[in-house]
Amino acid sequence: MNAPLPLGQPITRREDRRFLTGRGRYADNTAPAGSLAVLFVRSPHAHARLRAIDTASALAAPGVVAVYTAADLVADRVGHLPAISEIKDAAGNRHREPRHMPMPPDKVRHVGDIVAMVVAGTLDQARDAAELVEVDYQTLPAVVTVAQALAPGAPLVHDDVPGNLMCRWERGDADRTDAAFAAAAHVTTLAIRSPRQVVHYLETRAAWSSWDAAEDLVTVTFSSQGVQIPHRLMCERVLDLPKDKLRLVTEDVGGGFGPKYPIYPEPTLIAWATRKLGCGMRWVCERGELAQSDSHARDLVATGELALDADGRFLAVRVRAEANFGAYVSMFAPSIPTTGLAKVISGLYRIPAIRVDFDCAFTNTVPVDAIRGAGKPEALLLLERMIDIAAHETGRSPAELRRLNLLGPGDMPYKAASGYTYDAADCARLFDTALEAADAEGFAARRAASEAAGRRRGLGIGCHLHGTGGIADEHAVVDVTGDRVVARVGTQSQGQGHETVFAQVLGAALGVPVERIEIRQGDTRSIPHGGGTGGSSSTIISGTTLRRAADVVIERGRELAAERLETAPADIDYREGTFEVVGTDRRIGLLELAAEKPFSGDALFGDKIDSFPTGVMVCEVEVDPETGAVRVDRLVEAADCGVVVNPRLLAGQIHGGIVHGLGNALMEEAIYDEETGQLLSGTLMDYALPRAEDAPSLAVETIATPSPNNFMGFKGVGELPTNGAPAAIANAVLDALRPLGVRHIDLPLSSHKVWQAIRAAAG
C-alpha cells in the first residue's frame, strides 16, 4: 500500500474499515435530532374505492403537525410517478401506463397503497394519530394472478386499462421459428412458474429532509441506488420544481439489489411536505412495511419449447409468457421481464430461430420491477431446464448436449436470433474450466456413496450470461489538490466496493496510491449528471469515464508542469505520478504540482454500455427422500467478466450473487391469497432467506475475454451468478430425483414441495 498499483490487485475494500467500526453514514443514522416524524397510513385492502377520508381526529391528536391525503396532492397539482423504460406492441403502441400518484385519489390497488401521510413531533405521536385516521373503503374484488387479471369479465385494476392488459409484447421471427419447429426431429416442452420475490436488504429504505429558507431549498437524504434520476423526475414530472430548489443526497447504502432504484412515493412526499411546512422530517421503513411498499420481482408464468434436429443441434426456441406487473408501472418495469428474458434466452448456444410472446398484466399486488438479475434468472431457468430434459429425452447426457451446441470464439461477436449481440466469450473453455473445477468425473463415486447412505445425489449445470444495462449519463470530474485526488461519479455504491475499485482505476492511470484518492457520489448539487447503479454496469460506466478524465488531468498537468519546469509541454513525460523533462532529472509530482495551483479533468462516458459476461455453474446436491430436504454440497462458478480490476471484490460479488440465487431456488417466495389479495409472506417469519448453513464452500474460477465495447475491456459481474444459480441448483435437484420419476418442480424447491413430488411420482 501507499504506492501506485496496476489494475488487477486483490486489495481489501477501503470502505470496510468505516463500516466495521460503526462509522457508516446510512440515511437514518445521519438524520438530525428534532426532525418531525413521518408515518404513512397504508391500505389494508388489495382493491377498494376511497369513499371518504376523515383526518379531523388525527389532526387534533397531541404533537400532530399535519395529515395529508391525495386531496392535498391534487390541490397542489402533484404529478404522476413515471416509468422511464418502455415497451411497444406489434402495432407500435406504447405500453399502457395509468396515472400513479404518490397517494391515489380514487381507489387503492394493493395492500400497502398509501392513503394518508401523518407528520408529528415524535414517531409515537405519529403512530397514535395514524390510528385515528378514518378511511371509508368500498372493497372491490381483487385479481392477484395474471390468469385472473386477463380472464374475461375480470375486475379492472385501472378503469382506463381494458382487460388489465398492460402490453402484448413480442420479439423474434415467428415464421422462421415456426418453420424450424415444423422441421424438428424432437421438441421438448416445459411450463414453469417463477415465484414472486422480495428483497430484504439489511438497511430498509429511509429518508430525512431539511429546509433552507434563505435558499428556498429542500434537501432530502435517502437510501437509493442513485439520486440523479429521481431528482430529474421529481422536479420535472412530479413536483414541478426548478432543479436548484431540490437537492437529493445518498451516502452509504446497506444493500440495493434493484428495488432502491425506482422513484417512490415516500421520499417524493417528504420533499413535497418539507417545502409545504418549511421544516425537516424523517421516515424509516419498518421491516413489516417493506414487503408492502418496496417493488417485488419475478412472478412469471412461461411455457417454453426447444426444437432439435436429429443430431441434437438446437434449431429454435419458442416462449409464451405471462408477466405480472402489479398495480402500477414501476420505473424500469416495462423492460424487466420482457427484454430481460429476450437478452439471454439464447444462452451460450447457437440457436438460429427464437420467438418470444408476452402478455403483461396489471394485478392488485405490489408493483414489480428489477431485482438482481432483472428478468434473466427465470429465462435461464427455463432454457437450462429444457436442455436437461431434452438431453434425457434424446439419449444424451446434459453435458454432451450442451457441448454440442456451445458458441465458439469464432462466433463472436454473435448476433442472437433474439436481436442482441454478444460481444466476446470463450464458452467451450469456460465450460471445461467449470467441469474440471467441479470434478465432474468423480461424481459417479460420490453419487454411489450418497445412495449407500440412503440419500439421492444430483449434478446440475447452469450455463448463463448477463446483458449489462443501466443509464450511462456519466460526467466524471477528477480534482487534484495538494494532498489528494477527488473524483465525483454518477453511479452509486450499495455495497459493491466502488470506493476501492474506482480508486484502483484512477490510481493505475495516474500513478497515485489509492490512499490518496477520494471517491464522491450521491449529491445532485455537486454531481448533477449520473444514472445511478443498476444493470451490473458501474465499472463500465464510471471506470472508463474516470480513466478518460485521468487522461485529461495528465494533459492539463503537463501544461502546468511545463510552465513550472520552464520547458515546452512536448518535452514533458508523465509516469508513476510524476512529470519530468525528458532526458533530465528535473521533475515534479502530480500532487506537488497541484499544491500551488489545483486543477482538474473531466470526461463524458464515451463507450457502449452493453457487455455480456458469461458463466458456467456446476452444482451438486443431496436430497433426503424421506423428508425432501435439499442440501447443496458442492458449487463451482466459472465466470468470464472481462478485464478484472480487483479479483477479491470480483469473488465477493460472485459469492453474494450465488447465495442470492440459492435463496431464489430453494426457499424465497412471496405468497398472496388469491381471493383477497392479502400478502401472506410479509415478514421474515413467513419469507425465508438463506442462512450460512444453507450455502456450501463456494469455488470460483475466472477467465477473461475483454469486451470490445469499451476501451478498457470491462464487463459486469454483480448479477451474473444470480442468473445462473437457480438453473444449476434446479437441474441438480431434478437430476437427483429423475430416477424416482420426477420430471420438474417449480421453484422454490422447498422440502415440502420436493417431498410431495417424490410421493406423487411413487403413486
N, C-alpha and C positions, 0 to 999 in steps of 0.2 A: 504494500500500500504506500501512499504518499509518493508514488511515481507513476508516470504515464503507462497505461496498459493497452495492448492491442485488443481488438474485439475477440470474443470467444473465451474470455477468462471467467471461471466459475466463482466470482467473488460473492460474498454474502450480501444480503439485502441491506442497504444503508438505512432504510426506514424502520427496520425491525427493532433496533435499539429503542427508538422512540415509542413504538407500540408496546414493547415488552416491559418498559419502565413506567407505563401509565401516562405517557405524555402525548398520546394520540389526540388529535383535535377533531373528534366526531361531533356531528351537528348538535346533538342535545347536550353534550358536555360543555360546549362553548357558549350556551345561552346565558345572557346576563341575569343576575338576580333582579327581581322586581318586574319581570316581563309578565304581562297578562296571560292567563292560561286559556287555551282553546280546547273545546271538546266538540266533536261532531255527532249529532243525533242521526242515527242510521236506520233505514227501513228494516223492520223485522219480516217484511213480506217480499216475495220474489216478484210479484206483479200486483200493483194496486193503484187506483186513481186517488189523487190527493184532493179530497173534497174541501178540507179546511185545515189550517194550522193555527192554533191559538198559543201565542207566546206570552200573554199578559202575566200569568203566574210566574213564569220563569224570569221575566224581566224584573219582577218585584222581589225576587229572592235576594238574600244578602250577598253582596260582593259582585253582583252581575253588572257588567258594563254594557253589553249588547247581546241581542239574539237576532240573528239574520236568517232569512229564508229566501227561497227563489224569487219572491216578490221584490225583495230589495235588489237582487241582481237585475231583474227585468227593468226596474225603475232606473238603474244606473247604466242600462244598455250593455251589460256584461255579455260577452260573446261566447262562442262555441269552442270546445276543446278539439282541435282538428287533428286529423291524420296527416302525415307528410309523405307517406308512400301511397301508391295506388295500383290497382289492377283494373283491367278492362275486359268486357266480354267480347264475344266474337264479332259483334257489330261495332265495337269501338266505344261502347258506353262505359263510363267510369263507374266503379262500384258505388252502391248506394251508401250515403253517409248522413244519416239523420242527425238532427241537432243534439249535441251533448253539452248541456250547460253544467257548470260545477255543482249546481243543485237543480234538479229537474222541476219545472214549474207545473207540470200536468200530472205525471204519474211516475212512480218508482218502477224500475225494471229489473232489479236484482236485490237480493238480500244484501244490505250494506250500502245501497244508494243513499246519498246524504240528503236529509230533509231539513236540517237546521244546523246553524253554527252558533255555539254559545261561547261568549267571551266573558271571563270573570277574573277576579283578583287572584284566586288560587284554583288548583285543579279540583279540590274537594268541593268548592263552591260551584264550579262549573258542572261537576257531576250531579250535585243536588238540583241545580237548575235544569239540567237536561231531563231529569225525571219529571219535571213539571211542564215540559213542552207537550201540548196535547195535539195529536195528529189524528184527523178523521180519515181513515183509509177505507176505500171501497175495494175490497180484494177482488182480484180477477184471476181467471185460470192462467197457469204458467206453462211454458214449454221449456224443457231442460235439454233434451237431445235434439240433434239435427233431424232425426226421423220424426219426432213430434212437431218440430217447427215447420217442416216442409209438408206435413200431411194436409190434405185438403180440408179447409174449414178451420185450421188451427188458429188459436188466439194470436193476435198480432202484437208483437213486441213494440213496434212503432206503427202507428196508424198510417203513415205515409210510405211504408215499405210493403208492397203486396206480397203475400205468401211468405214473409220473413226472409226472402231471398236477397242476400247482400250482393252476391255476384255469381254468375256462372262462368267459370274461367277455364281456359283450355290452353294447352301447349303441345306442339309437335304435329307431325304429318299423319293425319288419321288414315288417309288412303294407303300410304306406304306401309303403315303399321298393320292395317287390316290385311293387306296383301301378304305380308311376312307371316302372319298367323295362319293364313289360308294355306301357305306352303310348308308350314312347320311339320316336322316329324313327331314332335312331342310338345305339349303345352302343360305347364304347371300353373295351377291357380291357388291363390291363398287370400283369405279375408282376415283382416286384423282390426283390432280396436286399440289405439294408442291412448292410454288414460290421461285425463287432465292432471296437471301437476302444479304445485305451488312452491315458490322459493321461500325458504325460511332462512334468510341471511342472519348473521349474528346481530347486526345492527338493523333494527327496523327503521323505516323512514321517519324522519323528523324534520322540523323546520322552526326557525325563530326569526323575528324581524325587528327592525329598528326604524325610527322615523327621524329625519333631519329636516327640521322646518326651514332652516336657513337656505338649504339647497333644494328644498321641496323634493327630497329623495327618500324613497323606500328601499331598504336593503333587506333581502331575505337570504338567510344562510340555511341551506338544506342539504340533505343526503341525496346525491344524484350521480348519474353517470356522465354528466356534462351540463354546464349551465347555459351555453350559448343558444341551443335550440329552444329550450323552454323560455328563455329571455325573449327571443325573437317572437315566439308565438304569443306569449303573454302580452307583449307590447303591441304587436301588430294585429292580432286576431281576437284576443280575449278582453283585455283591459283598455285598449286604445290609448296607450301612453307613449310619449316620447321616450326613446331608449335611454336617454340620460336621466330619466326620472325613476328608473327602477334598476337596481343593482342586484344581481344574483351571485351568491358565493357558495362554493363547495370546497371543503378542506378534506380531511381524511374520511374515507368511506369504508364501512365494515361489511363489504360484500355487495355486489350489484346483480350480476348474472343475467341482466336484461330488464327485469321489472323496475329498476331505478332509472331507466332511460326516458320513459314517456313523460309528457306533461300530465299532471294530476290535478284534481280539484283542490286538494288541501293546501299546497303552497300557493296556488293561484288565489284562493280565497283569503289566505293570510296576507298576501301582497295587497289585495283589494281592501280588506278591512283595516290594515295598518294605515293606509292613506285616509280612509274614511274617519277613523278615530284619532289619528295623529299620535299614536303610541305603539310601542313594540309588544309583540305577543309570542307565544311559544306553544308548540304542539309536538307530541311524540306518539307515534302509532303503537298501540298496545299489541302484544303478540296475538291475542284473540281477535283483534280487529284486522290484522294483516291479511288474513285469508278472505276477508270480505271487501278489501279495498285495493290491494295490490294486484296487478294483472297476473292472470294464470297463463298456462301454456299447454301445448299438445292438443288433446281432445280431438282425435282424428279417427274416422272410420274409413277404411280403404279396402278395395279388392284389387289385387294385382295379378297379372298374367305374364308368364315368361315363356317365350317361344324358342325352341331349339331345333337345329337341323339333325340329321341322322348321325352326324359326327360329334354332336354335343356342343356345337358352336351356337352362341346366342344370336338370335335373329331379331327379336323385338321384345319390348316391354310395353304393357298397357296397364294404366292405373285409372281406376274410377274412385274418387274420394269425396268425402263429406267433411267439411271443416266447421267447427263450432266457434263462432267469433264472440259469443257472449252478448251482452246487452248493448254495447256501443262499439264503434270502430276506434280502437286504441291507436296510438301514434304511428307505429310501424306495422300494425297488424295485417293490413291487406296482403303484404308480400311474404309474410312469415310462413304459413303452411303451403302456399302456392308456389312461388318462385323458390322458396326454401327447399321444397321437395324436388322441384324440377332441376335445380342446380346439381343435385347429387344422385339422381335416380339412375344414371348410367354407371354409377360406382366406379371401380377401377378397371372396367371392362369395355371391350368393343361391342357395342350394341347398335346395329345400323338403323333401327327404327324405334321411336318412342312416341307414345301418345299419353297425355295426362288430361283428365277432365275432373273439375272440381265443382261441387255445389257448396257455396259458402252461405251460412245462415246465421241469423240473429236468434238468440235464446235468452231466457230470463236467468242468466248466470253472470258472474263477474267477467268483464271483458278479458279477452285472450290476446297476448302479444308475445314477444320474444322471451324465451328462457334459453340458457346456454344450449346452443345447437340450432335453435330457431327454425324448426321445421325439418331438420335433417336427420336427427336420430330415428324418427318414425319412418322416414323414407328408406333409410338404410336397413332398418329392421325388416321392412317388407321385402326389399330386394335380397338381402342376405339369407332370410328365411326361405324365400323361393328357391334360391340357388341350392341350399342344403337339401330341400325336398326334391328338387329336380335331379340332383345327383343320385339320390337313392332310388328315385323312380326310373332312372335310365341305367342303373347298374354301375355307377361310378362312385368314387369317393368324393366328398366335398372339396378336398384339396385338389384332386385331379381335375375336376370340372372348372374350378377357379383358375388354375394354372393354364388351362387350355384357352381361356378367354381373356386373360390379363392383357392390358395395354403394355406395349414395349416402349423403350426410349425413342425408337424411331417414329413412333406415332405422335410424338409431341412437336408442337402444340396440337392437342386433339380437340376437334370440334365435335362435341357430343350431339347426338340427334335431338336432344332437348334444347339446343341452341346456345349452350355455354362452351367456352373454350378453356380446356385445362392447359395451364402454362408449361409445367415441367414436372416430370416424375419418372422414376425407375421402379415400376410396380413389381416386376419379377424379382429384382434384388431385394426390395422391401419384404416381399412375401417369403423369400428364402431366409432372410435375416430373422423374421418373426418365428418361423417354424423351427429353425435351428436353436434360437434362444429358448424356445419353449420345450425343447427336447421332445418333439413330436414322435420321434422314432421310439422313445421309451414309454409312450402312452399305453400300449397294449399290456405291458407288465404292470403298470400302475392300475389299470382297469381290473386286471385279474386279482390284484391284491385287495382292491375295494370290494369286489364281488365276494371274495373269500370272507370278508368281514360283514357281509350282509347289506352292502350299500351299492348303489349304481353310480358309475363314473362316466362322465361325458366330456368330449373335447369339442369346443366350438371356435370357429374362425369368423372374424368380422373384418372384412376389407372396407375401408371407409375413407372419406375425404371431407373437406370443408371448402366452401366458397366464401372467401372473405368479403366483407361488406362494410357498411358504415357511411359516415358523412365526412368527406375529405375537404372541409372548409378550413384548411390549416394555414395560418400565417405565424410561423415561429420567429421569435425575436431572441437574439443572444446578446446580452450586455456584458461587457468586460470592464471591470473596475480594478483597482489596485490590488485587491486581495482575493477576488473570486470571479467566476463566470456565472451569470444568472441567465437561465433560459426560461422563456414563457411559451407554453404549448397549449393547444386547444383540445387535447384529449384529457381523460380523467381517470386516474387510477382508483380502483376499488379493492386493491389488494394484490395487483399483478406485479408490483415492483417497478413502476415507471421511474421513480427517483433514481433507481440503480441502473436500469437499462439505458435510459436516455443519457444519464451521466457517462456511461461507458461509451456510447456512440460519440458524444461530444469530446470526451477525453481522448479517445483514439484519434479523432480528427484534428484536435488542437494540440495534442501532446501535453495535456494538463491532467494532473491527478484528479480522480473522481471526487476526492475530498474537497477540492476547491470549486466544485460545480454545484450549483443550486438549481433545482427544477421547480418552477412555479406553475400552477394550474388553477382552474376553477374560480375565475373572477371576471365578470363581464366588463368591469371598469378598466382593468389593465390588460385583459385578453379578450377583446371583442369578437375575434374570429375563432371558430372551432366547431367541431361536430361532435364532441364528446367521444366516449369509448363504447363501441359495440361492433360485433362482426369480426372479432379477432384481428383487428387491423391497426392497432395503435402504433406498433413498431414500424409498420409500413408507412403510416401517415406521418407521425411525429419524428420517427427515427430518420427517415430520408430527408425530411424538411430541415431538421436540425443539422444534418450533415451539410446540406446546401447553405444554411445560414452560417455554419462554421467556415465554409469556403469564402463567404463574403467577409466575415471577420478577418480572415487571414489577408485578403486583398486590401481591406481598409487599413489594417495594421501595417501592411507592407509600405503603404504610402507614408504613414506616420513615422515608421522606423527609418525610412529614407531621409525624412527631414531631420530626425534626431541624430542619425549617424552620418549625415551630410554626404549623401550619395544618391544615385538615381534608383527608383523603385526596381528597375530591371536588374540591378546588381544585388538585390536583397533576396536571400534564400530563407525559407522557413522550414525548420524541422525540430521535432521534440520540444515544442513550446517556445522556441527562440528564433528571433530574426537575426540574421547575420550577413555581413558583407562577404560575398563570395571571395574566397582566396585570402581572407584576413582573419584575425582573431577579434574583430570588432563585432559585437553582438549585444542584443538586449532582449530580455524575456518578455513574453506577451503581457503578463500581469505587471511587470515593472514599467512597461511602456504605457499601460492604461492608468497607472498610478498618477501620472502627470496630467493625462487627458483621457478620461474614459471614452470608450467608443463602442459601437455595436454593429451587428449584422443581422439581416433578416432574410426570409425566403418564404415563398409560397409553395404548397405541395405541387410537384411537377411530374408525378408518375401515375400509373394506373393503380387503383386500389385493389383490383382483382388479383387474387392468387388462389391456388388450390393445393394446400398442404394435404398430404396423404398418409395413411396409416394402415397397418395390419395388426389386429389384436387376436391373440390366441388365449383362450380361457379353458381351464379345467375345473369341473365341479364334482362334488359328491352329493348324491341325493339319498336320503333315508326313505325307503319306500314305505315304511311303517307310519311315518309322520308327515312326509312331504317336505321336510326341512332341506333347504339347499345350502351347501357350504361351498363358497368359492375357494378353491385350493391353490390354484396357480393362475397368474395372469401376466401376460407379456404384451407390451406395446412396442412395435417398431414404427417409428414416425419419421417422415421427411418434412421438415419445417423450413427448408431453405437454409440460408446463412444464419448461424446461431450467434446471438450476442452474448448470452450467458447460459451455459449448459445447466448450471444449478437451478436457475429460475425456470428454464425450459422443463426440467424434470419435475419441478414443483407444480407447474401448470398441468403437466400430463397426469401427475398423481391426483390432483384435485379434480380434473376432468373425468378420470376413470371412476373415481368414487361417486361423483355426481351421476354418471351413467349407471353405476351399480345400483344406486338408490332407485333410479327410474326403472331398472329392470326387475328388481326384487321386491320392492315394498311401497314406493310412493304412488298414491292415488287420491285425488280429490273427488269425493263421492257426494253427489246430490241426490236428495229424494226426488224421484222423477215425477211425483204427483204434486208436491208442494213447492219445489224449488229451494228447499232448505239445505244448506251445506252441512253434511253430516261429519265431515272430517276437518273442522275449522280450527282445531288446536293441535298441539303436539301430543295430546292424549289420544288423538284419533288418527293423526297423519304421521306415518312412520318415516324416519330418516336413518341413513346408515350410521352405524357406530364403528368404533375402531375394530371391534371383534368381527365385523362383517366383511372386512377387507383383508386380503392376504398381503404378503410382501409383494410389492409391485416391481416388475423388471421393465426397464426402459432401454431400448436401443434406438439410435438415430443414424440416419444417413442424410446427406444434404445435396439436393439438386437446386441450385439457385433459381429463383424466379426471374424470368426476363422482363417482367412487367414493372420492375423498379430497379434503379441503378445499383442498389446495394444487395439485391438478390433475396430480400426478406420474404417470408410467408407468415401466416398466422399460426397460432397453436392452441389458444385457450379453449376453443370449442371442439377441436378435432377429436380428442379421446372420448368426449361425451357423446359424439356422434356414433362412435364405434362400439362402445361398451355394451349397450343394450342388445345389439345383434350378436356379439360374441358370446355373451352370457346366455342369451336365449338359445342360441344354437348348441351350446354346451349342455344346458339342461335338457333340451329335446333330444340330443344325442344320447344322453343317459337313459331317457325314457322310451326311446324308439323301440328297443327290443320288447317293451311291455305293450306296444301297440298305440302309443300316444303320438299323434302327428303334430299337433300345435296347441299351445296355450297362450292366451293373450296376456300381456303384461298388466300388472306386476306379477311375477312368478312367486307369489306368496306360498307359504307352506300349505295353507288350506286349499288353494287352487290346484297345486301340484298333487296333493293327496286325493282331491276329488277326481282329477284326471286319471290317476292311476286306478282308482276304484271303478270309474266308468269304463276304462279300457278292459278291465278284468271281467266286466259284465256283471 
